[in-house]
């Protein structure tokens, strides 16, 4: 069997596996959305956090000027912080990165460690509408998320090194003092 055919077969298999995983995640999310719709806010056990790094692409040779002009174009993919919770039919992911980026700043390694260490045992999930796509989505309770973010923000502030007072004299503000 030629190498190209083997590689194509393997890549097709990977695509099929990704599609199966995507369909499975969508089914689990749909089941959880239905459970929230029928019972109201649902309190579930938290399982894990996963960080997906963002990326930045820049390329040349774009006809029509590109979004940067002069034939250059760029694409920015923001990082994600996903909270995995126990749903009625398996694991479901909930995005929590927006709250932490707004309250704490960049999701550095140390900050991600603090977020993981302070992760609550349980969270309340609500059904909301994605403002960009208009589709229903699952989100963590804003009150619980705000409390979690403020705890991490306090720990980040406490972990910063204290700044030393500088002994620099900048002129004499009162010339009659001498």
C-alpha positions in Angstrom: 0.0 0.0 0.0 1.5 3.4 -0.9 2.5 5.8 1.9 0.1 8.5 0.7 -2.9 6.1 0.8 -1.9 5.0 4.3 -1.6 8.6 5.5 -5.0 9.5 3.9 -6.6 6.5 5.5 -5.2 7.4 8.9 -6.2 11.1 8.6 -9.7 10.0 7.5 -9.9 7.8 10.6 -8.8 10.7 12.8 -11.5 12.9 11.3 -14.1 10.2 11.9 -13.0 9.9 15.6 -13.1 13.7 16.0 -16.6 13.8 14.6 -17.8 11.0 16.9 -16.4 12.8 19.9 -18.0 16.1 18.8 -21.4 14.4 18.4 -21.0 12.7 21.8 -20.2 16.1 23.5 -23.2 17.7 21.8 -25.5 14.9 22.9 -24.2 15.2 26.5 -24.6 19.0 26.4 -28.1 18.7 25.0 -29.1 16.2 27.7 -27.8 18.6 30.4 -29.6 21.5 28.8 -32.9 19.5 28.9 -32.3 18.6 32.5 -31.7 22.3 33.4 -34.8 23.3 31.4 -37.0 20.8 33.2 -35.7 21.2 36.8 -34.3 24.7 36.8 -30.7 25.5 38.0 -28.8 22.2 38.5 -26.0 21.7 41.0 -23.4 19.3 39.8 -20.0 18.0 40.9 -16.9 19.6 39.3 -14.4 17.2 37.9 -11.5 19.0 36.2 -10.1 22.1 34.5 -8.5 22.1 31.1 -6.6 25.0 29.6 -6.4 25.3 25.8 -3.7 27.7 24.7 -4.6 30.4 22.1 -2.7 31.1 19.0 -1.8 33.9 16.6 -1.3 33.5 12.8 0.1 36.0 10.4 0.5 35.4 6.7 1.3 37.3 3.5 0.0 37.1 0.0 -3.7 37.9 0.7 -5.5 39.3 -2.3 -7.6 42.4 -1.6 -5.3 43.7 1.2 -6.2 41.4 4.0 -7.4 42.6 7.4 -4.0 44.2 8.2 -3.6 45.8 4.7 -0.9 45.5 2.1 -1.6 41.8 1.5 -1.1 40.8 5.2 -3.7 39.0 7.2 -3.9 37.7 10.7 -6.0 35.4 12.8 -6.2 35.4 16.6 -7.5 32.4 18.5 -8.1 33.2 22.2 -7.2 30.7 24.9 -9.9 28.8 26.7 -10.4 27.6 30.3 -12.9 24.8 30.4 -14.5 23.5 33.6 -15.6 19.8 33.3 -18.6 18.9 35.4 -20.5 15.6 35.9 -23.6 15.7 33.7 -26.5 13.2 33.7 -24.9 11.3 30.8 -21.2 12.0 31.3 -18.7 14.8 31.4 -19.7 18.2 30.1 -17.5 21.3 29.6 -18.4 24.8 30.6 -16.3 27.8 29.6 -15.1 29.9 32.6 -12.1 31.7 31.0 -14.0 35.0 30.3 -14.8 35.5 33.9 -11.2 34.8 35.0 -9.7 37.0 32.2 -11.9 39.9 33.3 -11.3 39.5 37.0 -7.7 38.3 37.2 -6.0 39.1 33.8 -3.9 36.8 31.7 -4.2 33.1 32.5 -0.5 32.5 33.3 0.7 29.2 34.7 0.7 30.4 38.3 -2.8 31.8 37.9 -4.1 28.6 36.4 -2.6 26.7 39.3 -4.4 29.0 41.8 -7.6 28.6 39.9 -7.2 24.8 40.0 -6.4 24.8 43.7 -9.5 26.9 44.6 -11.9 25.0 42.3 -15.2 24.4 44.2 -16.5 20.9 44.8 -19.9 21.7 43.2 -21.3 24.5 40.9 -24.7 25.5 39.9 -25.4 25.4 36.2 -27.8 27.6 34.4 -29.2 27.7 30.8 -28.5 30.9 28.9 -28.3 32.0 25.3 -25.0 32.6 23.5 -25.1 36.3 22.5 -23.1 35.6 19.3 -24.8 32.5 17.9 -28.2 32.7 19.6 -27.9 29.1 20.6 -28.6 27.8 24.1 -25.6 27.2 26.2 -24.7 26.1 29.7 -23.0 28.5 32.1 -21.9 28.4 35.7 -23.9 30.5 38.1 -22.5 34.1 37.9 -22.7 34.5 41.7 -20.6 31.4 42.4 -18.2 32.3 39.5 -17.7 35.8 40.9 -16.9 34.4 44.3 -14.4 32.0 42.8 -12.8 34.8 40.7 -12.5 37.1 43.7 -10.8 34.4 45.8 -8.3 33.9 43.0 -7.8 37.6 42.5 -7.1 38.0 46.3 -4.5 35.2 46.1 -2.9 36.7 43.1 -2.6 40.1 44.8 -1.1 38.5 47.9 1.4 36.5 45.9 2.9 39.5 44.2 6.2 40.7 45.6 6.0 43.9 47.6 7.5 46.9 45.9 10.4 48.6 47.7 10.2 52.2 48.5 12.9 54.0 46.5 15.2 56.5 48.3 15.4 58.8 45.4 15.2 62.5 46.1 13.6 64.6 43.4 14.5 68.1 44.1 13.5 70.0 47.2 9.7 70.7 47.3 10.1 73.5 49.9 13.1 75.7 49.2 12.7 77.6 52.5 13.2 74.4 54.5 17.0 74.6 54.2 
